[in-house]
Amino acid sequence: MTSSTLVKAIVTTVKLTVGGFLSSLVIDRDDITDWLGKTLLLELVSAQLDPKTGLEKETIKGYAHWKSQDEGEVKYESGFEVPADFGEVGAIFVENEHHKEMYLKDIILDGFPNGPVNLTCNSWVHSKHDYPHKRVFFANKSYLPSETPKGLRRLREEELVILRGDGKGERTTHERVYDYDVYNDIGDPDSSENLKRPVLGGKQYPYPRRCRTGRPCCEKDPLSEKRSSNVYIPRDESFSEVKQLTFSAKALYSVLHALVPSLEVAIVDGELGFPYFTAIDSLFNEGVNLSPHNKAQNKVSLLNILPRLVNSITESQDEVLRFETPETMHRDKFFWFRDEEFARQTLAGLNPYSIRLVTEWPLKSKLDPKIYGPQESAITTEMIERQIKGFCSVKEAISQKKLYILDYHDLLLPFVSRVREIKGTTLYGSRTLFFLTPEGTLRPLAIELTRPPIDGKPQWREVFTPSWDATGVWMWRLAKAHVLAHDSGYHQLVSHWLRTHCCTEPYIIATNRQLSAIHPIHRLLLPHFRFTMEINALAREALINAGGIIESTFSPRKYSMEFSSIAYDQQWQFNLEALPADLLNRGLAVEDPTAPHGLKLTIEDYPFANDGLLLWDTIKEWVSDYVNHYYPSPTAIESDQELHAWWREIRTVGHGDKKDESWWPVLNTPKDLIQIITTIGWVTSGHHAAVNFGQYTYAGYFPNRPTIARNNMPSEEPSKEFYTNFLRKPEGVLLQCFPSQLQATRVMVVLDVLSNHSPDEEYLGEAIEPAWAENPHIKAAFERFNGRLKQIEEIIDERNANRDLKNRNGAGIVPYELLKPFSGPGVTGKGVPYSISI
């Protein structure tokens, strides 16, 4: 007889509240199962093999019965008698006896002499009646593949096989299969020929891969996948029913499916612009009455779902869409009008990723002159030197790193003729030059707008400069509106969607297919990936789809996703997604071993870069502590087959259209792995926060960042009537160039929700993951990480209070806080979540 230990298992599940109060009054058969004490069948798995047979030990089985319920969590309990020679419990099989799936939060085994064994689950467990296979959950101790206890090796490998699937058939809701596909579900050719879109992914339109759904092909275009109201994502990527955190996802869903249709009815004429600037102001005062439509359609009240946006007028009980005044507008009503603010926002605004150093003169296009016209820019040395007279020559400005550019010329010009065929819009290629003043601020010097040869007419282009006569001043303002529309499109489609959401999805898929749940790198990356696939699926459904919000409101229109594919093909490199490499590549920094972060910024007061480098270094220190603990030498990296399969799959499948590029980092040493993981962690946290959570602050008052320009410049072959109207009332021409009332309000409601932090947002380094907490070395490293992030908060506050830093401090200027690590809920303009969760 061997002695045994009595062990108690406590299982915590999350009670869903989707059904509401009434559903809790109905007794269903799952409640009866609970009363009978047969909710979950648990089987303890030993980490060791049987020393006599060399085989896996018999599992120890027990049913868990209902114990208690508290604030949405239900606890189940089970008792086990564990023989002394059973060894360490390495995993638990779980079988759900309910007829519905359950969300398992964690399992704690209490009673062992060495303390409890914890298993963090955070997973949906399907009913055995739907899917007969048992689920396996591993204990929180992490193992490299070569160190896996022999009793767990088969389970480790088999679980990965299940997650990879077989690549066949249509995926169903309860499945957990991670697989790849091209973006062939953006269009909807079966509904309309106008909604047909090219497949993104492949030789013609290179693109990252998305999660495969296996939906059938369209009847009218066999290359496209049929659209459906529910887009498959692996079951454990969907958290909407469980956590309040996805308040953001629910709110976005409500905006896209309820509020936007209400707007389309409330604003009858989709082409109608704003007649006066006071009409724009009324969006923040009187608002838009939505109720006639909602009452007629018997719609659910939007007031409960979107309390920040939708207000109730008590007397009539009407629902009114009334926007909050953005912080920028609140501080300075004319902020959007000023040239210095236009320039400042390239460094401290919504899209700090586009500004580049000018290194060659004259400026030249790389496009084919036979198709697009002369390559050399119309911006001349004389034009620039007139602007910077008294400072230096153009040659000196370039050698002293004082000339910078926003360059959307070559990227947009190939789309101009096609976009101009769409009613109610126009497009140019653009270049905007800035000069770095002795105060450390940027000053706009010139804007060049170009139209390629079109309809038998030659190339048209013109250079606009800050002016001292009325007509010139208004031409400059109109040119700025066009550039801002270009920058808004690039920001949304490239800096935001492509470089964060879209490029991260292959990392998530590869991590789940190739790294076991007990792999330390899987556990390090997990918080960076939460909620992203769910939000990306929602984007494919209603944001980036044919005829969706992006196509109807941003300057590339129906070519928006094609535009992001061209940017991916020409610009995206994994190695340049690391912040220091990005800054060096754009000429905004030079290597300097004596400087902080090893870099000297060419614009010293560059708020995004200064705060971003603090965050980058802090993430890298944490990743270094973690990686060096598990991989003390290159040998440990070399022998990790899961890790190599993961990195190979990211390069050759997830980003397979770029698999032959020479710039992919190698993975041979702990140092290589640290750089790769830090890059992924930065993209999902700091990069995404910098381009996302300031959207309402900077673009909520849309004249500051119009998403589209609807009219040509008055000087481009105007009719006599158009030019006369421009001279008589230039303000009216600017208002007509801006987005229509429907376009503007649609974008504003989406940006408000995208800028919102949910009440239980998971911020970078704020709360420790349970598996990290169990390892003393990792726990200490995390506490250092958390402490450094708190220091960053203080440093950013000090910088914002420094009057010498004119790009983040000054009259009416909103402090730069987008990279402050922590935040409260709401539209705060600060806070860096771990993951791309909205």
C-alpha positions in Angstrom: 0.0 0.0 0.0 1.3 3.4 -0.9 0.2 6.5 1.0 -1.9 9.1 -0.9 -2.8 12.8 -0.6 -6.3 14.2 -0.6 -6.5 17.0 -3.2 -9.3 19.4 -3.8 -9.8 20.9 -7.3 -11.6 24.2 -7.5 -12.7 25.2 -11.1 -13.8 28.7 -11.8 -16.0 29.4 -14.8 -17.6 32.6 -16.0 -21.4 32.8 -16.0 -22.5 34.4 -19.2 -25.0 37.3 -18.9 -25.9 37.4 -22.6 -29.4 36.1 -22.0 -30.2 38.8 -19.4 -32.4 38.5 -16.3 -35.2 36.5 -17.7 -33.0 33.6 -18.9 -31.8 33.2 -15.3 -35.3 32.4 -14.2 -35.6 29.5 -16.6 -34.3 26.1 -15.3 -32.6 24.3 -18.2 -31.1 20.8 -18.3 -27.6 22.2 -17.6 -28.8 23.4 -14.2 -30.1 19.9 -13.5 -26.7 18.5 -14.5 -25.1 20.9 -12.0 -27.5 19.7 -9.2 -26.6 16.1 -10.0 -22.9 17.0 -9.5 -21.8 16.0 -13.0 -20.9 19.3 -14.6 -17.3 18.6 -15.5 -15.3 15.4 -15.7 -11.7 16.1 -14.6 -8.7 13.8 -15.1 -5.4 14.5 -13.5 -2.4 13.8 -15.8 1.0 12.9 -14.3 4.0 14.7 -15.7 6.1 11.5 -15.3 5.9 8.1 -17.0 5.4 4.9 -15.1 8.9 3.7 -14.2 7.9 0.1 -14.5 6.3 0.2 -18.0 7.8 3.4 -19.4 4.2 4.3 -20.4 2.0 7.3 -19.4 0.4 6.7 -16.0 -3.4 6.2 -15.6 -5.2 9.4 -15.1 -7.2 10.0 -11.9 -10.8 10.9 -12.6 -13.4 12.9 -10.7 -16.6 14.8 -11.3 -16.7 18.5 -10.3 -20.0 19.6 -8.7 -21.5 23.1 -8.3 -20.2 24.9 -5.2 -21.0 28.6 -5.3 -21.7 31.6 -7.5 -20.5 35.1 -7.0 -20.6 38.2 -9.3 -20.8 36.2 -12.5 -18.3 33.5 -11.5 -19.3 30.0 -10.8 -17.1 27.7 -8.8 -17.1 23.9 -9.1 -15.3 21.5 -6.7 -14.0 18.0 -6.9 -12.0 15.7 -4.6 -9.1 13.4 -5.6 -7.1 10.8 -3.8 -3.6 11.1 -5.4 -1.1 8.3 -4.7 2.3 9.3 -3.4 4.0 7.8 -6.5 1.7 9.6 -9.0 4.3 12.4 -9.3 3.7 16.0 -10.3 0.4 16.9 -11.9 1.3 18.4 -15.3 -2.1 18.7 -16.9 -5.8 18.1 -16.6 -8.3 16.7 -19.1 -11.7 18.4 -18.9 -14.9 17.2 -20.4 -18.0 19.4 -20.3 -21.1 17.5 -19.5 -23.4 20.5 -20.2 -25.2 20.8 -23.4 -23.8 24.3 -23.8 -20.1 25.5 -24.0 -18.6 26.9 -20.8 -15.9 29.5 -20.3 -13.2 28.1 -18.0 -11.2 30.7 -16.2 -8.8 28.5 -14.0 -8.4 25.4 -12.0 -6.6 25.2 -8.7 -5.5 21.9 -7.2 -5.0 22.3 -3.4 -3.6 19.9 -0.9 -0.2 18.9 -2.3 2.7 19.1 0.2 4.6 21.6 -2.1 1.7 23.9 -2.4 -1.2 24.3 -4.9 -0.9 23.5 -8.7 -2.5 26.3 -10.8 -3.8 25.9 -14.3 -4.8 29.1 -16.0 -7.4 28.2 -18.7 -9.2 31.3 -20.1 -10.8 29.1 -22.7 -14.1 28.0 -24.0 -14.8 24.3 -23.4 -17.4 22.9 -25.8 -20.1 20.4 -24.8 -19.1 16.8 -25.2 -22.4 16.4 -27.1 -21.0 18.7 -29.8 -17.4 17.6 -29.9 -16.4 14.4 -28.1 -12.7 15.1 -27.6 -11.5 16.0 -24.2 -9.7 19.3 -23.6 -6.3 19.4 -22.1 -5.0 22.2 -19.9 -1.4 22.4 -18.8 -0.1 23.6 -15.4 1.3 27.1 -15.3 5.0 25.9 -15.3 6.6 26.7 -18.7 8.9 24.2 -20.5 11.0 24.4 -23.7 10.3 21.4 -25.9 13.4 19.6 -25.0 12.7 20.0 -21.3 9.1 18.8 -21.4 8.4 16.1 -18.8 8.0 12.8 -20.6 4.5 12.3 -19.4 3.4 15.5 -21.2 5.3 15.2 -24.5 2.6 13.4 -26.5 -0.1 15.8 -25.2 2.1 18.8 -26.1 2.5 17.6 -29.7 -1.1 16.4 -30.2 -2.6 19.7 -28.9 -0.6 21.6 -31.6 -1.9 19.2 -34.3 -5.5 19.9 -33.2 -4.9 23.7 -33.4 -3.4 23.5 -36.9 -6.4 21.7 -38.3 -6.3 20.0 -41.7 -6.9 23.0 -43.9 -10.2 21.6 -45.3 -13.8 22.5 -45.1 -15.7 25.5 -43.5 -14.8 26.3 -39.9 -17.5 26.2 -37.3 -18.0 28.4 -34.3 -16.8 26.1 -31.6 -13.6 25.1 -33.3 -10.1 26.3 -32.3 -8.3 25.9 -35.6 -5.7 28.4 -36.7 -4.9 28.5 -40.4 -4.0 31.0 -43.1 -5.8 32.5 -46.1 -5.6 35.5 -48.4 -7.8 38.5 -48.1 -10.5 37.4 -50.6 -13.5 38.3 -48.5 -13.3 42.1 -48.7 -15.5 42.3 -51.8 -19.1 41.1 -52.3 -19.4 40.3 -56.1 -22.5 38.2 -55.6 -24.4 41.3 -54.4 -23.1 43.8 -57.0 -20.4 44.0 -59.7 -19.4 47.3 -58.1 -18.5 45.5 -54.9 -16.0 43.1 -56.6 -12.5 43.6 -55.2 -9.1 42.0 -56.1 -7.7 39.3 -53.9 -5.0 40.7 -51.6 -2.2 38.2 -51.1 -0.1 36.8 -53.9 2.2 38.1 -56.6 0.0 40.9 -58.0 -1.2 42.3 -54.6 1.2 41.1 -51.9 -0.3 41.1 -48.4 -0.1 39.5 -45.0 -2.4 36.5 -44.4 -5.6 36.4 -42.4 -7.3 33.6 -40.5 -8.9 31.0 -42.8 -12.6 30.6 -42.5 -13.2 28.1 -45.3 -16.4 29.8 -46.5 -17.6 28.8 -50.0 -16.5 30.7 -53.1 -18.7 33.4 -54.6 -20.8 32.4 -57.5 -19.8 35.3 -59.7 -16.1 35.3 -58.8 -14.6 31.9 -57.8 -11.5 33.7 -56.4 -13.6 35.5 -53.8 -15.1 34.0 -50.6 -18.8 34.4 -49.8 -19.5 37.0 -47.1 -21.5 36.1 -44.0 -22.7 37.9 -40.9 -20.5 35.8 -38.6 -16.9 35.7 -39.5 -15.1 32.6 -38.0 -12.3 33.2 -35.6 -10.9 30.4 -33.4 -13.2 30.1 -30.4 -10.6 31.3 -27.8 -10.0 34.5 -29.7 -13.6 35.6 -29.1 -14.2 37.3 -25.7 -17.2 39.4 -26.4 -19.6 37.4 -24.2 -17.2 37.1 -21.3 -15.4 40.2 -20.5 -16.5 43.8 -20.1 -13.2 44.6 -21.8 -14.8 44.0 -25.2 -17.2 46.8 -24.3 -15.1 48.5 -27.0 -15.8 45.8 -29.6 -19.5 45.8 -28.7 -19.7 49.5 -29.0 -17.9 49.4 -32.4 -20.3 46.7 -33.5 -23.3 48.9 -32.4 -21.9 51.9 -34.3 -21.4 49.9 -37.5 -24.7 48.0 -37.4 -27.1 50.4 -35.8 -25.8 54.0 -35.5 -24.4 54.4 -39.0 -27.6 53.1 -40.7 -29.6 55.6 -38.5 -27.3 58.4 -39.7 -27.8 57.4 -43.3 -31.5 58.0 -42.9 -31.2 61.1 -40.7 -28.9 62.8 -43.3 -30.9 62.2 -46.4 -28.5 63.6 -49.0 -25.2 61.8 -48.8 -23.4 64.4 -51.0 -24.5 67.4 -48.9 -21.6 69.3 -47.5 -21.6 71.7 -44.5 -22.9 75.1 -45.5 -21.1 77.1 -42.8 -18.5 76.4 -40.1 -21.2 77.0 -37.5 -23.0 73.9 -39.0 -19.9 71.8 -38.0 -20.0 73.3 -34.5 -23.6 72.3 -34.2 -22.5 68.6 -34.1 -21.1 69.3 -30.7 -24.0 71.5 -29.5 -27.4 70.5 -31.0 -26.4 67.2 -32.5 -28.2 65.0 -35.0 -31.7 63.7 -34.2 -31.8 59.9 -34.8 -35.1 59.0 -33.3 -37.6 59.2 -36.2 -35.7 56.4 -37.9 -35.2 54.3 -34.8 -38.8 54.6 -33.8 -39.9 53.7 -37.3 -37.6 50.7 -37.4 -38.4 49.7 -33.8 -34.6 49.7 -33.2 -33.0 48.9 -29.9 -32.1 52.1 -28.0 -28.6 53.3 -28.8 -28.7 55.4 -25.6 -27.8 52.3 -23.4 -25.0 51.1 -25.7 -23.3 54.4 -26.5 -24.0 56.8 -23.6 -21.1 59.0 -24.5 -22.3 59.6 -28.0 -26.1 59.3 -27.9 -28.0 61.7 -25.6 -31.7 61.7 -24.7 -33.9 64.8 -24.9 -36.1 64.2 -21.8 -39.3 65.9 -23.0 -39.6 64.1 -26.3 -37.5 61.1 -25.4 -35.8 61.5 -28.7 -32.3 60.1 -29.2 -29.8 62.7 -30.4 -26.2 62.0 -31.6 -24.2 64.7 -29.9 -20.5 64.7 -30.1 -18.1 65.6 -27.3 -15.9 68.5 -28.1 -12.4 67.1 -28.7 -9.6 68.3 -26.3 -7.8 70.0 -29.2 -10.9 72.1 -30.0 -11.6 72.7 -26.4 -8.2 74.3 -25.8 -8.0 76.3 -29.0 -10.9 76.6 -31.4 -8.7 77.7 -34.2 -5.9 75.1 -33.7 -6.7 73.4 -37.0 -6.2 76.7 -39.0 -2.6 77.3 -38.0 0.4 76.3 -40.1 2.5 75.7 -37.0 0.0 73.2 -35.7 -0.2 71.5 -39.1 3.6 71.0 -38.9 3.6 70.1 -35.2 1.2 67.2 -35.7 3.7 65.5 -38.0 5.8 65.0 -34.8 3.2 64.8 -32.1 -0.1 64.1 -33.7 -2.0 61.1 -35.0 0.5 60.0 -37.7 4.1 60.5 -36.5 5.3 57.7 -38.8 5.4 59.6 -42.2 7.8 62.5 -41.8 11.2 61.9 -43.4 14.5 63.7 -43.8 15.2 65.2 -47.2 18.6 63.8 -48.3 18.6 64.4 -52.1 17.9 67.5 -54.2 16.1 68.1 -56.5 13.2 65.9 -55.4 12.5 63.1 -58.0 9.8 60.5 -58.6 10.7 56.9 -59.3 7.5 56.4 -61.5 7.6 55.9 -65.2 7.7 59.4 -66.9 6.0 58.0 -70.0 2.9 57.3 -67.9 3.0 59.8 -65.1 4.9 62.8 -66.6 8.2 64.5 -65.7 10.0 62.9 -62.7 11.6 66.0 -61.3 9.6 67.9 -58.7 8.3 71.4 -59.5 9.5 72.6 -56.1 12.6 74.6 -57.0 15.6 75.8 -55.0 14.5 79.4 -55.5 11.0 78.7 -54.1 12.5 77.2 -50.9 15.2 79.8 -50.5 12.6 82.5 -50.6 11.0 80.9 -47.6 14.2 80.2 -45.6 16.1 83.4 -46.5 18.3 84.5 -43.6 18.6 81.0 -42.3 20.6 79.1 -44.9 20.6 77.8 -48.5 18.9 74.6 -49.6 22.2 72.8 -49.9 23.1 73.9 -46.3 19.6 72.9 -45.0 20.0 69.4 -46.4 23.6 69.0 -45.0 22.5 70.3 -41.6 19.4 68.0 -41.6 16.9 70.8 -41.5 14.7 69.9 -44.5 11.8 67.3 -44.0 9.1 65.9 -46.2 5.7 64.3 -46.2 5.9 62.4 -49.5 2.7 60.8 -50.9 3.6 61.5 -54.5 4.6 58.1 -55.8 2.3 56.1 -53.6 -0.9 58.0 -54.6 -0.2 59.1 -58.2 -1.0 55.7 -59.8 -4.5 55.9 -58.2 -5.4 59.4 -59.2 -7.0 58.7 -62.6 -9.1 55.8 -61.2 -10.2 57.6 -58.1 -11.3 60.6 -60.1 -13.8 58.4 -62.0 -15.7 58.1 -58.7 -18.4 60.8 -58.2 -17.8 63.3 -55.5 -14.1 62.9 -54.9 -10.7 63.8 -56.3 -7.1 62.9 -55.7 -3.5 64.2 -56.3 0.0 63.0 -55.6 1.5 65.3 -53.0 4.8 66.4 -51.5 5.0 68.7 -48.5 8.2 70.3 -47.3 9.1 71.5 -43.8 12.0 73.5 -42.4 13.4 72.8 -38.9 13.6 76.2 -37.2 16.1 77.3 -34.6 13.3 76.9 -32.0 13.1 73.2 -32.8 9.7 73.4 -34.4 8.8 72.7 -38.1 7.6 75.3 -40.5 5.7 74.4 -43.7 7.5 75.7 -46.8 5.7 74.3 -49.8 3.0 71.8 -51.0 3.2 70.3 -54.5 0.1 68.7 -55.9 0.3 66.6 -59.0 -2.2 65.1 -61.4 -0.8 62.6 -64.0 -1.6 62.8 -67.7 -5.4 62.1 -67.9 -8.0 62.0 -70.7 -5.5 63.2 -73.2 -4.4 66.1 -71.1 -0.7 66.5 -70.0 0.5 66.2 -66.4 -0.8 69.1 -64.2 1.1 70.2 -61.1 1.4 73.3 -59.0 3.4 74.4 -56.0 1.6 76.3 -53.2 3.5 78.2 -50.5 2.4 80.2 -47.4 1.3 83.5 -48.9 0.7 87.2 -48.1 -2.2 87.9 -50.4 -5.8 86.7 -50.0 -6.0 84.4 -53.0 -2.6 82.8 -52.2 -3.6 82.3 -48.5 -6.8 80.5 -49.5 -5.0 78.4 -52.1 -2.5 77.4 -49.4 -5.4 76.4 -47.1 -7.0 74.3 -49.8 -3.7 72.6 -50.6 -3.3 71.8 -46.9 -6.8 70.2 -46.9 -5.7 67.9 -49.7 -2.4 66.9 -48.0 -4.3 66.2 -44.7 -6.7 64.0 -46.6 -3.7 62.1 -48.0 -2.1 61.8 -44.6 -5.4 60.7 -43.1 -5.8 57.9 -45.7 -2.2 56.8 -45.2 -2.5 56.9 -41.4 -5.6 54.8 -41.3 -4.7 52.3 -44.1 -1.0 51.9 -43.5 0.3 53.3 -40.2 -2.7 51.9 -38.4 -4.5 49.1 -40.1 -1.7 47.5 -42.1 1.3 47.9 -39.8 -0.5 46.9 -36.6 -3.8 45.0 -37.0 -3.1 43.3 -40.3 0.6 42.4 -39.9 0.0 41.1 -36.4 -2.6 38.5 -37.4 0.0 36.1 -38.9 2.1 36.3 -35.6 -1.0 35.2 -33.7 -1.8 32.3 -36.0 1.8 31.1 -36.1 2.1 31.3 -32.3 -0.9 29.1 -31.8 0.0 26.6 -34.5 3.7 26.2 -33.6 4.3 27.2 -30.0 2.7 25.0 -27.3 0.6 26.7 -24.7 3.4 25.7 -22.2 6.1 27.3 -24.3 7.6 30.3 -22.4 7.5 32.4 -25.6 3.8 31.6 -26.2 3.1 32.8 -22.6 5.2 35.9 -23.1 3.4 36.9 -26.3 -0.1 35.9 -25.3 -1.1 39.2 -23.6 0.1 41.1 -26.8 -2.4 39.1 -28.9 -5.7 39.3 -26.9 -8.8 40.4 -28.8 -6.9 41.3 -32.0 -8.4 38.6 -34.3 -11.9 39.4 -33.1 -11.4 43.1 -33.9 -9.8 42.3 -37.3 -12.8 40.1 -38.2 -15.1 42.9 -37.3 -13.0 45.2 -39.5 -13.3 42.8 -42.5 -17.0 42.6 -41.9 -17.9 46.3 -41.8 -14.9 48.7 -41.9 -12.4 47.8 -44.6 -15.0 45.8 -46.8 -16.2 46.9 -50.2 -18.6 49.8 -49.6 -17.7 50.0 -45.9 -16.8 53.0 -43.8 -13.2 53.3 -45.0 -14.1 53.1 -48.7 -16.9 55.5 -48.5 -15.0 58.1 -46.4 -11.3 58.0 -47.1 -9.5 59.5 -50.2 -8.4 56.3 -52.0 -12.1 55.2 -51.9 -12.8 51.8 -53.4 -9.0 51.3 -54.0 -8.3 51.7 -50.2 -7.2 48.1 -49.6 -5.4 47.9 -52.9 -3.5 51.1 -51.7 -2.5 49.4 -48.5 -1.3 46.4 -50.5 1.0 48.6 -52.6 2.3 50.2 -49.3 3.0 46.7 -47.9 4.8 45.7 -51.1 7.0 48.8 -51.3 7.5 49.8 -47.7 6.9 47.1 -45.1 9.9 45.3 -43.7 9.8 43.4 -40.4 13.3 44.7 -39.3 12.1 48.3 -39.8 9.1 47.8 -37.5 11.5 48.2 -34.6 11.2 51.8 -33.5 15.0 52.6 -33.5 15.3 51.1 -37.0 12.2 53.0 -38.2 13.7 56.3 -37.0 17.1 55.6 -38.6 15.4 54.6 -41.9 13.4 57.8 -42.1 16.5 59.9 -41.3 15.0 61.1 -38.0 17.9 59.7 -36.0 21.5 58.8 -36.4 23.4 56.1 -34.4 25.3 57.6 -31.5 26.6 55.2 -28.8 27.0 58.1 -26.3 23.4 59.2 -26.6 20.4 57.8 -24.7 19.0 54.7 -26.5 22.1 54.7 -28.7 20.4 57.3 -31.0 20.6 61.0 -31.6 17.4 62.4 -33.0 17.7 64.9 -35.8 14.7 66.8 -34.5 15.5 66.8 -30.8 11.9 67.7 -29.7 10.1 64.8 -31.4 7.5 63.8 -28.8 6.5 60.5 -30.4 10.2 59.4 -30.8 11.3 60.6 -27.4 8.5 58.9 -25.5 8.5 55.9 -27.8 12.2 55.2 -27.3 11.7 55.2 -23.5 8.9 52.6 -24.0 10.9 50.6 -26.5 13.9 50.3 -24.2 11.7 49.3 -21.3 9.9 46.6 -23.3 13.3 45.3 -24.5 14.7 45.1 -21.0 11.7 43.1 -19.8 11.9 40.8 -22.9 15.7 40.4 -22.3 15.2 39.3 -18.7 12.5 36.8 -19.7 14.3 35.4 -22.8 17.7 35.1 -21.1 16.2 33.1 -18.2 14.8 30.4 -20.5 17.6 30.6 -23.1 20.9 31.0 -21.3 22.9 30.2 -24.5 22.6 30.0 -28.3 22.5 26.2 -27.9 19.1 26.5 -26.2 17.8 28.5 -29.2 19.3 26.1 -31.7 17.6 23.0 -30.1 14.1 24.6 -29.9 12.3 23.1 -32.9 9.0 24.8 -32.0 10.6 28.2 -32.0 12.2 27.7 -35.4 9.0 26.3 -36.9 7.2 29.4 -35.5 9.7 31.9 -37.0 9.9 30.0 -40.3 6.0 30.0 -40.6 5.8 33.8 -39.9 8.3 34.5 -42.7 7.3 31.9 -45.3 3.5 31.6 -44.8 2.0 34.4 -42.7 4.1 37.0 -44.6 4.9 34.6 -47.4 4.7 37.2 -50.2 8.0 38.6 -48.7 9.6 35.2 -47.8 12.6 35.7 -50.1 13.6 39.1 -48.8 17.1 39.4 -47.4 16.1 41.8 -44.5 14.4 39.1 -42.4 16.3 38.8 -39.1 18.0 35.4 -38.5 17.1 33.5 -35.3 20.3 31.9 -33.9 20.9 33.5 -30.5 19.0 34.8 -27.5 19.9 38.4 -28.8 18.1 37.6 -32.1 15.0 36.4 -30.3 15.0 39.4 -28.0 14.9 41.8 -31.0 12.2 39.8 -32.7 9.9 39.6 -29.7 10.5 43.3 -28.7 9.5 44.3 -32.3 6.3 42.3 -32.1 5.6 43.6 -28.6 6.2 47.2 -29.6 3.9 47.0 -32.7 1.0 45.7 -30.6 1.5 48.1 -27.8 3.4 51.4 -28.3 3.0 51.6 -32.1 -0.8 50.9 -32.0 -1.4 53.2 -29.1 0.4 56.1 -30.8 -1.7 55.9 -33.9 -5.0 54.8 -32.4 -6.0 56.4 -29.1 -5.5 60.0 -30.2 -7.9 59.6 -33.2 -10.9 61.5 -31.7 -8.6 64.1 -30.1 -7.0 65.1 -33.4 -9.6 64.0 -36.0 -12.9 64.4 -34.0 -13.0 68.0 -35.3 -12.6 66.9 -38.9 -11.4 70.2 -40.5 -8.1 69.4 -38.7 -7.9 66.0 -40.5 -10.4 65.7 -43.3 -10.5 62.1 -44.5 -11.2 63.0 -48.1 -11.0 66.0 -50.5 -14.0 66.2 -52.8 -13.1 69.0 -55.2 -10.1 69.9 -57.3 -7.9 72.9 -56.6 -9.5 76.1 -58.0 -6.3 76.6 -60.2 -6.6 73.2 -61.9 -8.4 74.0 -65.2 -11.4 75.5 -63.4 -14.7 76.5 -65.0 -15.2 80.3 -65.0 -18.2 79.8 -62.6 -16.1 77.7 -60.1 -13.3 80.2 -60.0 -15.7 83.1 -59.7 -17.3 81.4 -56.7 -13.9 80.7 -55.2 -13.0 84.4 -55.4 -16.4 85.5 -54.1 -16.5 83.1 -51.2 -13.4 81.0 -50.6 -14.7 79.6 -47.3 -17.6 77.9 -49.3 -15.1 76.2 -51.6 -13.1 74.9 -48.6 -16.3 73.6 -47.0 -17.3 71.8 -50.2 -13.8 70.3 -50.4 -14.2 68.8 -46.9 -16.1 65.5 -46.4 -19.9 65.6 -46.7 -22.1 65.7 -43.6 -22.7 62.0 -43.9 -19.0 61.1 -44.5 -17.9 63.3 -41.6 -20.4 62.1 -39.0 -19.8 58.4 -40.0 -16.1 58.8 -39.4 -16.5 60.8 -36.2 -18.7 58.1 -34.5 -16.2 55.4 -35.4 -13.2 57.4 -34.3 -14.9 58.2 -30.9 -15.3 54.4 -30.2 -11.8 53.5 -31.5 -10.3 56.1 -29.2 -12.1 54.7 -26.2 -10.5 52.6 -23.4 -12.8 50.1 -21.9 -13.2 49.9 -18.1 -11.0 46.8 -17.7 -8.4 47.5 -20.4 -5.2 45.5 -19.9 -2.3 47.9 -20.0 1.2 47.1 -20.7 3.0 45.8 -17.6 0.2 46.7 -15.2 -1.0 43.2 -14.0 1.2 40.1 -14.0 0.2 37.0 -15.8 -0.4 34.0 -13.5 2.2 31.8 -15.2 4.8 34.6 -14.8 4.0 35.1 -11.1 4.9 31.4 -10.3 8.5 31.8 -11.4 10.4 34.0 -8.9 12.9 35.2 -11.5 10.2 36.2 -14.0 8.1 37.7 -11.2 11.0 40.0 -10.1 11.7 41.0 -13.7 8.1 41.9 -14.2 8.1 44.0 -11.1 11.1 45.9 -12.4 9.2 46.3 -15.7 6.2 47.7 -13.9 8.3 50.1 -11.9 10.1 51.4 -15.0 6.7 52.0 -16.7 5.6 54.1 -13.7 8.8 56.1 -14.0 8.0 56.7 -17.7 4.7 58.3 -16.6 6.5 60.8 -14.5 9.1 61.5 -17.2 6.4 62.2 -19.8 4.6 64.5 -17.3 7.9 66.4 -16.8 8.4 66.7 -20.5 4.9 68.1 -21.1 5.5 70.7 -18.4 8.8 71.9 -20.0 8.2 75.2 -21.8 11.4 74.7 -23.9 9.8 71.7 -25.6 7.5 73.7 -28.0 6.2 70.6 -29.8 4.4 69.4 -26.7 4.0 72.6 -24.6 2.5 76.0 -25.5 -0.6 78.1 -25.7 -3.6 75.9 -26.5 -1.4 72.8 -27.2 -2.6 69.4 -26.0 0.2 67.7 -24.1 1.6 64.6 -25.8 0.4 61.7 -23.7 -0.3 59.0 -26.2 2.6 56.8 -24.9 1.9 57.3 -21.2 1.5 53.6 -20.2 -1.6 53.8 -18.0 -5.0 55.4 -18.2 -8.5 55.4 -16.8 -11.5 54.4 -19.0 -12.9 56.6 -21.8 -11.4 58.8 -24.4 -8.3 60.0 -22.5 -5.6 60.4 -25.2 -3.2 58.2 -23.2 -2.7 54.6 -22.1 -0.8 51.8 -23.8 -2.7 48.4 -23.8 -0.7 45.2 -24.3 -2.6 44.4 -27.4 -4.5 45.7 -30.4 -7.9 45.4 -28.6 -9.8 48.0 -30.6 
